[in-house]
Amino acid sequence: MTQDTRGHTVIIGGGPAGLSAAYELKRIDPAAPVTVLEGSSYFGGIARTETYKGFRFDIGGHRFFTKVPEVEQMWREVLGDEFLRRPRLSRIYYRGRYFDYPLKPLNALSQIGLYETVRIMLSYIKWKVRPHKQEDTFEQWVMNRFGGRLYMHFFASYTEKVWGISPRDIQAEWAAQRIKSLSLSKAVINALSGRNETVSLIEEFDYPRKGPGMMWEWTADRVRDKGGAVELNAHVTEVHRSGNRIEAVTVRTPEGARRIGADNVINSMDLRTLIRSITPPPPKPVTDAAEVLRFRDFILVALVLDKPDPFPDNWIYVHSGDVKVGRIQNFRAWSRDMVPNDHQASIGMEYFCWEGDELWNTDDAELVARAAEELERLGLARREEVVDGAVVRQTKAYPIYDTQYRAALDVIVEWLGTLENFQTVGRNGQHRYNNQDHSMLTGILAARNIAGENHDVWNVNVDRAYHEQFERARAEPAAAPEPGMVAAKRTA
């Protein structure tokens, strides 16, 4: 039996986590007062859909696939028949050749050659017989599962391009979270048998007809239809604390600043900005820890071509130091409705960078020209076929799992756990590289905690069958938390 949820809940952020929390609160109790405050001019965060002259493009590529029934149910409730079932087609560009991904043995053998294939298999056997005894780093984790030779070919350079740091400085926790149970043997078995239960290698997925932002625009409308307040361009500048409770937030809007009282707060903005916003501030070890957290930033250059579909892939991973682009998307391969006509193409060139670096500060026109030149260099289209382009810069796209982040995050989480009416969710709200469904689940569980249930929102995207734990938690009565554990289990 859930409790009355009618105390006012303020939700900071209108991305997948924040809007899922609002949707779930309104599902539990349509009369519950809910206010969602989104600082930007769009919903969905990095899962939004941008538009340019009728062209729609996805920021980063978002497949809709999940093992969590409640997430699947929410997707269907909100979008219904607006989902498309899409076949996955993706490749890796490496050493001037295109490799099918997921792995297809005959394709890989023909591309890399028999001699190198034998070396890869011998390396795999070597690392199975004599693995790294510890798996502290991304490099150690991958080599133990794929061997050193395959790591060198398909993991090392691309990982460094994406993250801007050596794989030796990335924690194994990231690999365990993102690659999970995948191994070379499993990949080969999947390829030969046609069976596949590994999320990283799924062959089909769902996709909203007009891009992932459609899901979050419609979710915001559903929350409003049930009486919730959902605001854009509402930037939270201060989070007001009284002892161990959050009592209000100050929000800046085009109409001016105002203070909003709160009985409960769910946060999804990044932890560094959050800690800076809390007043009075947390203890110095907490504020110092927040400054340790880092993020990788991202630029999307959307190119318009005067020819349709220069390649059939949904996306291509570029494992080459000869070009700066890291991943390439073909938006019509996701949905025909992403492109306004049949005689042009929309191609997304994705660049990983640091806010303020040389690439970030490059003029838009120069970025479009560079992307067109690299598209030609990769043999995908001629640069003169590019007739237009647009640039999107995305800050804090990827939380970084460097050697310092875990200790810093533990300090922050411990202090946040002392707050009685506060939870933090989502990718940036937990400094965790969540998939979209993981972020949604943290928001859903946070809403259920407010309604009287007892879920650990920090235990969603870990290297275990989190969906089984979630189902077990739903089926069992909420256990009374141990003394001193209320914050960690219910409001962290």
N, C-alpha and C positions, 0 to 999 in steps of 0.2 A: 504494500500500500504506500503510494508516494505522498509526500507532504504537500501542503499548499505552497505554490511557488510565486505568490503574488507580490512579494517584495520586488522592488525595482532592480533589474539586472542591466548593467551597462556592459556592452561588449565592445572592446577596442579592436577594430579591424574588420573589414568586410571581405576577407578572403574565404577559402573553403572552410577553415576551422571556425572562424567567427560566425559566418552565416549558417553553418551547420548547427552551431550551438543555439542560435536564435530560432532556427526552424524547429529544432527539437524542443526547446522551451515552449514554443507556441503549440506544438503537437501535444505535449503533456498537459498544458493548461492555456487555452486560448486567451484567457483573461489576464495572464501574467504580463506585467509591464516590462517591456524590453526595448532598449535603445542600442542600435548598432551605429558606431561612429567610425567612418572610413575616411582617412586623411586625403586620399587621392580622388580623382574624378571618375574612377571606374571601380566596379566590383570584380572580385576574383583574384586579386593579387597577381602573382606570376601565372596563375591559371586563367587569366583574362583573355579576351580576344580583341585585338586592335583592328581598326579599319582605316583604309586609305583609298579614296576614290573608288569605293565599291569593293575593293579587295579586303578580305579578312585574313588575319594571320594570328597564329597561336604563338605565345611566348614560351618557347621551349619544347613544345610537343607534349600533349597530354592524352594518353590512352585512358579509357574508362574501363578498368578491369579490377575486380576486387574479390576477395574471399570472405568479406564481411557482409552478411545478409542485410543488416540494417542500413549500411551504406548503399548497397544495391537497391534496396527498397526506396530510399530517399531519392536516388537518381530517377527511378521509374515514376515515383509520385510527382516529381517536379516536371520532368520533360516528356514522359509518356512515349508517344510514337515518334518523337523528334530525334531519337537515337538511330544511328546508322550502324550496321554491322560491317566492319572493315577488315579486309585481309591485311596482314602485316607483310610488308616487303621492305627490307632494310639491308644495307651492305656496308662493308668497311673498305675504305680506300687506303691502300698501304703499298708502298714501293711501286707506284704506278699501276697497280692492279686493283680490281674490285672483287672482294670476297663476299659471298653470301653470308648473311647473319640473320638467324641462327646458323650454326655450322652445318654445312652439307659436305660430307667427307669427299665425294668425288670432285666437287668444285674446289675445295681447299687443296686437295692433292694436285689438281691440274694447275692451280695458280701458284702454289708455293714450291712444287716440285717434289719428286720422290726422295731425293737426298735430304732436303731440309725436313721433310715430314718424318723421316726416320730419326733425325736428330731430335726433333720435338718429342717423339715417343720415348726415346732413350732418356731424355732429360726428365720427362714425366715420371718414368720408372725410378730414376735416381732420387728424385725428391720425395717419392712415395716411400722408398726404402730408408732414406736418410733426410727426413724433413727438418726444418727449423724447429728447435725444441720449444722456442717461444714464438708466439704470434702477436707481437706488440705492434707491428707496422703493417700497412697495406701491402708492401712488397713481400714480407714474410708470409702473410695470409694467402696471397695469390700464388706464390711459388709453391707452397705446400699442396695446392689443389690443382695447379696447371703445369707445374714445372718451370724451371728457369728460362728455357728457350721460348716457350709460348708467352711467358711474362714479358720477355724482352721485345717480342714482335708486337703483341697486341694490347699490352697493358701499360708499360712504362711510359712511353712518349705521350700517349693520349691522355693518361692520367695527369701528367705534368702540365700538358697544354690546358686542360680544364681547370686545374686547381692552382697553377702558378707556383707550386712547391714540389719538391721531390717526393715520390711515393714513400721514401724512407722516413719522411716527416709527417705522413698521414697515418692516423691510427687505424689499426685493424678493425676497430669497431665499425668504421664506415663500410668496409668491404663486407663484413658479416651482415650488416643491415641492408645493403643494396644488392649484393650478389647472392647472399644467403647460401642455399645448399647447392648451388651450381658447381660442377667440377668438370674436368675434361671428359672423364668416363661417362658422366651423366649426359653431357652435351652430345657425345657420339651416339649413345644409346637412344636418346631422343630423336636424333637425326635419322637413324636406321629404322627405328620402330614406328616413327610418326606419332608416338605418344609423348605428351609434354605436360608436366605439372609445375614446371619452374616458371615463376612469374616473369623473370627476365627474358624468357624465350617464347612467350605465348605467340601463337600464329594468327589469332584473330582478337579483335577488341571492339568495343563500342565507342562511338564518337558522336557528340551532338552535331546536328545538321549544320549549324552556323558557328561551330567552334565551342571550346570549353567555356568561354565567357557567357554563352547563352544559358548555361546551367546556373551561373551565379546571378545573372540579371533576373532570371525567373524566380530563383530562390528569394531574392530581395523583395520581389513583387508579392510572393506568397506571404512573407513575414508582414509586409505592409497590409495586405488584405485581411490579416488577422489582428490588425490594430497595433502592430509593432512600429516603432520609429526607426527608420533606416536612413542615414544621412551620408551624403558624399561631401567631399571638401570640408570635412570636419576633423581637424587635426588635434589630437589630444596632446596638450603641452605639459600638463601637470597631473599627477596622480596623488591625491591628498590622503595622507595617512594620519590616523589618530591611534597611537599605540600599535596594537596588532590587528587593526581593521582599516580597510580602505573606505573612506566615507564619501568621497566625491572625486570627480575629475574636472579639469578645466579644458575646454575645447575651443579652438580658434576656427572660425568660419568666415566666409566673405562678409557676413553681417556683423562680425565682431566676436569677441570672446565671451563665454559664459561658463558658469559652474553648474555641474549636474550632479545631484546627490545619487548615491548608489547603496543598495543593500547587499548586492553581490556584484563582483567584477570578474569578467572573463577577458583575458588579454591575449592578443595574437601579434602584437608588434614585437620587433626584435628585442631581446633581453638587454642589450647594451643601451638602447634608447629608453626602454622601460625604466631601468635602474636610474638613469640620469633624470627621469621625469618624476620620480617619487619624492615627495616633500612631506615632512622632513626626510632627508636622505637616509638610506640604510647605513649601517656601520661601514667604516672605511675599507675593511677587507672585502666587503661585498661590492662597493663601488670600484675598487681596484680590480676585482675579478671581472667585472663587466667590461672593463677596458681591454681585457686580454682577448675577448671574443672577436673573431674576424670573419669576414664574409667575402666570397668571390662575386664579382659583378659581371655583367652580361650585356652584350649589344646584339640586337637583331637588325640586320639589314635586309629588308624585304625588297626584292627585285621584281619588276614587271617585265616580262619578255613578250615580244611580238610573235611568239609561236606557242602552241599548246604543248604542255607535257614533254619537256626535253628529256626526262627520265621517269621511269614508273614508280620509283621508291617512295615510301612515306618519308623516309629520312636516310641520310648517309653519314656515317661517322668518318671523319677525315684524320687518319693516323699518319700525318705527313708534316714534317717541319718546313717544307718548302712553301707552305701557305699558312696563314694565320687562322683561317676559318676552322672551326672544330666540328661543326655538324651542319648539315644542309637539309632543309625540308622542302617537299613539293606539296603545296597546300591543297591542290585539287585531288591528290591521292588520299587525302584525309576526307574531303567532302567536296562535291562539285559546287556546293553553295558558297565555298570560300572564295571562288573566282567569279566575277560578274558576267563573263562571256566565255565562249568556246574557242576563241582564236588567240587568247593570250594565256600566259602562265604566271603564277605567283610563287617565287622561290625565296625561302628564308635562309639567309646565311648567318650563322650564329658564331659569335666571337666571345671568348672568355677573357676577362681583363680585370683590372683594379680601377675603381673610381678615381679619376684624376690622373691616370697614366697617359702615355702617349696615344694609345689607341682610343681611350675614352674621350680625350680632348680633340681628336681628329674631326675636322669639318664634315658635316653630313654628305655634301657632294663628293668629297674625297673618299669617304667610306663607301658610297655607292659605286664609285669608279673602281676602287680596290676590290670590292666584292665581285664586280663584273669581270675584272681581269682574272681573279682567282677561279671563278666559275669556268672560264675558258681554259685556264691552265690545267684544270682537272678533267677537261674533255667533255664537259656536260652541256655547254652551250657556247656560242660565240659572243664576245663582248658587245658587238654591234647589234645583237638581238635584244640587249637590255635597253628598254625605252624609258624607264622611270624607276624610282625607288624611294623608299622611306626608311628612316632610322628610329629605332626605339632603344633607349638606354634604361637598363633595369639594375637598380642598386640592390645589394643584399640578396642576390638570387640564390646563393648556395652557402650555408653555414659551413665553416671550415673545421675539420677534425684534425687540428695540428697537435703537436706534442704538449701544448699547454692548456688546451681547451677543457679537457676533462676535469682537471683539478679546479679550474676557475668555475666551471659549470656546477660542480658539487657544492662549492661555497655559496653560489647564488641560490641553488635549489634548496639548500638547507635553510637559508634565511627566509626565502619566500614561503617555505612550509610553516613558518610561524604566523603567517597572516591567516585570519579565520575565514574571511569571506572573499578570497582571491584565488583564481586559478589562471594558469597560463598555458596556452595550447598552440598547436600548429607548428609549421616548420621553423619560423623565426622565433615564435614565442617559446619554443623549447630548445632552440639551437640544435635542431635535429633534422637530418636530411630526409624528411618524411615524403612518401608518395602522397598524392592527393587524397586517397582513401584513408591513409593513416592520419592525415591532418583532420579530415572530417570526423574520424572516430574520436580523436581527442576532444573535439568540440561537442560531439554527441554525449560523451561520457561526462564532460564538465557540466552540461545541462542536467543530466540525470543526477549528478551529485547535488546540485542545487535543489532538485526535487526530492532529495532524501536518500538516494542510493549511495553506494560506497565503492568508487572505482579509482584506481590509480592511473591517472592520465599520463603519467610518465612511463608507463609500462606497455605502451601500445606497439611501437615499432622497434622491436628487439629481435634478436636471432632466436625466435621460438615461434610456435604456432599460436600467435597472438589471438587469432580468431577463435581458437578452441577455448582459450582462457576467457575471452569475452562471452562466449556462449555459456560457459560454466558460471561466470559471475551473474549472468542474467537469471540462470535457473535456480541459484542458491540464494537463501536469505542473506542480506547484508550482515556481515559479522561485525561485532563491536570492535573498533580499533583499540590497539594497546595504548596505554598511557603515553602521551607524547607523540603518538603517531597519527593523530587526527589530521594534522596539516599535510603530512606526507601522503596519506592515502586519499584524502578527500579534496584538499584545496590547493595542492602544490601546483 
